[in-house]
Amino acid sequence: MKNSAKTTQTGKSPTAMPDWNAIKGHWSDFEREIQERWHDLTADDLKMVAGDRDKLIGRIEERYHINRAAAEKQVSEWRPKLEGAAKKVTESFSPGRHKA
């Protein structure tokens, strides 16, 4: 039987995780965290990726000489940490969050 939906080790599909748009929307806020995780990615790589998940996976493939599945796994395993940081960033920009 062919499984058309990908799942994580927890049995959830990747789309069940928080939206990547929070990361993409604040990409520059996460560049340091990304470079800490993937040291071989350059500042130019991160500019080219500009928050695009598929481009990030592609750059990881190229820099680390791994196949797409391995790069996707790395991003999927690391994604919850990045999305947790994204949530904190977006909450800090919420209206009424900071009062003058």
Order of alpha helices (4+ residues) and beta strands (2+ residues): alpha-alpha-alpha-alpha-alpha
